[in-house]
């Protein structure tokens, strides 16, 4: 084998179990019971429900919307899969229980042997990460796909945080770029109330990826470094936080937003955008949103951005 051929082989994607051909009878919904984190009640020490994925699937089963036989079983991401994005140094850091405790924000985890952490905490995260990568491939093949878990948007290639240990979003996109012909661009629509600073850091200088991130800038993580990518579009509302229909600006009161950090444009607000906000709102106040003309302060900007674009 020539040196040139050897170099070409070095550039080929590694062998993975995550990109397998699945029967067409399976729905592109990815899940595994291994997603759920339960160990000595430690999961109750964090406000994040680390068993919610199983609850969602059980609810869907009770409503007879899905069956175990019709959904895709997620496969755990292996080290070679994770190294597509993460550095060896970062993965080695996860062998320290204190580091995992810091990322998951559950301090008692720091006092547990790491082999327990690997099995009871990190394996569920790796399985969810594998599920996201699998869902990416399925979405291209079937036109849509859902991973019941994953979405660890606070984790970047070299840093975890906010209960996010592996950068599954970045991994799913990088896998597609490397392995699926014709996939050359991607868009991340992040509607979580928190800033998705992990994928923002990873794709900050990548023109192939456009990120629409709707979040409350006054809460965690407040990552200023991840905020100003060149393609960021920031909406500025001249007043207090939006809460009711009466606070919506009229057409004669334009909303200013910045594009590429310098030029300003005026976008006239359409009163009609609020008419369906209650229908798309999934917050606990949903019953109030539409009938009382009260808008969820988190979901309104989502509808707003849809109109602007």
MOUR-V432771 format. One record per residue. N is the residue number from 1. NEAR is the number of other C-alpha atoms within 8 Angstrom. Layout:
n:N near:NEAR
n:N near:NEAR
//
This chain:
n:1 near:4
n:2 near:5
n:3 near:6
n:4 near:6
n:5 near:8
n:6 near:9
n:7 near:8
n:8 near:8
n:9 near:7
n:10 near:6
n:11 near:6
n:12 near:6
n:13 near:6
n:14 near:6
n:15 near:4
n:16 near:7
n:17 near:6
n:18 near:9
n:19 near:7
n:20 near:5
n:21 near:4
n:22 near:5
n:23 near:5
n:24 near:5
n:25 near:5
n:26 near:10
n:27 near:8
n:28 near:13
n:29 near:11
n:30 near:16
n:31 near:14
n:32 near:10
n:33 near:6
n:34 near:8
n:35 near:14
n:36 near:11
n:37 near:11
n:38 near:10
n:39 near:7
n:40 near:5
n:41 near:7
n:42 near:11
n:43 near:11
n:44 near:7
n:45 near:7
n:46 near:9
n:47 near:5
n:48 near:4
n:49 near:8
n:50 near:9
n:51 near:10
n:52 near:8
n:53 near:11
n:54 near:10
n:55 near:8
n:56 near:9
n:57 near:9
n:58 near:8
n:59 near:8
n:60 near:10
n:61 near:10
n:62 near:7
n:63 near:6
n:64 near:7
n:65 near:7
n:66 near:8
n:67 near:8
n:68 near:5
n:69 near:5
n:70 near:9
n:71 near:13
n:72 near:10
n:73 near:7
n:74 near:12
n:75 near:10
n:76 near:12
n:77 near:11
n:78 near:7
n:79 near:6
n:80 near:8
n:81 near:9
n:82 near:11
n:83 near:9
n:84 near:9
n:85 near:10
n:86 near:12
n:87 near:9
n:88 near:7
n:89 near:6
n:90 near:11
n:91 near:9
n:92 near:8
n:93 near:8
n:94 near:9
n:95 near:9
n:96 near:9
n:97 near:14
n:98 near:10
n:99 near:11
n:100 near:12
n:101 near:13
n:102 near:10
n:103 near:12
n:104 near:11
n:105 near:9
n:106 near:10
n:107 near:8
n:108 near:8
n:109 near:12
n:110 near:10
n:111 near:7
n:112 near:9
n:113 near:7
n:114 near:9
n:115 near:6
n:116 near:9
n:117 near:12
n:118 near:10
n:119 near:9
n:120 near:11
n:121 near:10
n:122 near:10
n:123 near:11
n:124 near:14
n:125 near:12
n:126 near:12
n:127 near:15
n:128 near:16
n:129 near:14
n:130 near:14
n:131 near:16
n:132 near:16
n:133 near:15
n:134 near:13
n:135 near:14
n:136 near:12
n:137 near:11
n:138 near:12
n:139 near:11
n:140 near:8
n:141 near:7
n:142 near:8
n:143 near:7
n:144 near:9
n:145 near:12
n:146 near:8
n:147 near:12
n:148 near:10
n:149 near:10
n:150 near:11
n:151 near:7
n:152 near:13
n:153 near:14
n:154 near:15
n:155 near:17
n:156 near:16
n:157 near:12
n:158 near:8
n:159 near:8
n:160 near:13
n:161 near:11
n:162 near:10
n:163 near:10
n:164 near:13
n:165 near:13
n:166 near:13
n:167 near:18
n:168 near:14
n:169 near:12
n:170 near:12
n:171 near:12
n:172 near:12
n:173 near:11
n:174 near:10
n:175 near:11
n:176 near:11
n:177 near:10
n:178 near:7
n:179 near:7
n:180 near:9
n:181 near:5
n:182 near:4
n:183 near:8
n:184 near:6
n:185 near:6
n:186 near:9
n:187 near:8
n:188 near:9
n:189 near:7
n:190 near:9
n:191 near:8
n:192 near:8
n:193 near:8
n:194 near:11
n:195 near:16
n:196 near:11
n:197 near:14
n:198 near:16
n:199 near:14
n:200 near:12
n:201 near:10
n:202 near:10
n:203 near:10
n:204 near:8
n:205 near:6
n:206 near:6
n:207 near:6
n:208 near:7
n:209 near:10
n:210 near:9
n:211 near:10
n:212 near:8
n:213 near:10
n:214 near:12
n:215 near:10
n:216 near:9
n:217 near:8
n:218 near:5
n:219 near:7
n:220 near:7
n:221 near:8
n:222 near:8
n:223 near:8
n:224 near:6
n:225 near:6
n:226 near:11
n:227 near:9
n:228 near:8
n:229 near:9
n:230 near:6
n:231 near:7
n:232 near:11
n:233 near:9
n:234 near:7
n:235 near:8
n:236 near:7
n:237 near:7
n:238 near:5
n:239 near:4
n:240 near:5
n:241 near:5
n:242 near:9
n:243 near:9
n:244 near:9
n:245 near:9
n:246 near:4
n:247 near:7
n:248 near:9
n:249 near:10
n:250 near:10
n:251 near:9
n:252 near:6
n:253 near:8
n:254 near:11
n:255 near:13
n:256 near:11
n:257 near:12
n:258 near:12
n:259 near:12
n:260 near:9
n:261 near:9
n:262 near:6
n:263 near:7
n:264 near:8
n:265 near:8
n:266 near:8
n:267 near:9
n:268 near:10
n:269 near:11
n:270 near:7
n:271 near:10
n:272 near:5
n:273 near:10
n:274 near:10
n:275 near:8
n:276 near:8
n:277 near:14
n:278 near:15
n:279 near:7
n:280 near:7
n:281 near:10
n:282 near:6
n:283 near:6
n:284 near:5
n:285 near:8
n:286 near:12
n:287 near:7
n:288 near:10
n:289 near:14
n:290 near:14
n:291 near:8
n:292 near:6
n:293 near:10
n:294 near:11
n:295 near:15
n:296 near:13
n:297 near:9
n:298 near:9
n:299 near:11
n:300 near:12
n:301 near:9
n:302 near:10
n:303 near:10
n:304 near:9
n:305 near:8
n:306 near:7
n:307 near:7
n:308 near:6
n:309 near:4
//
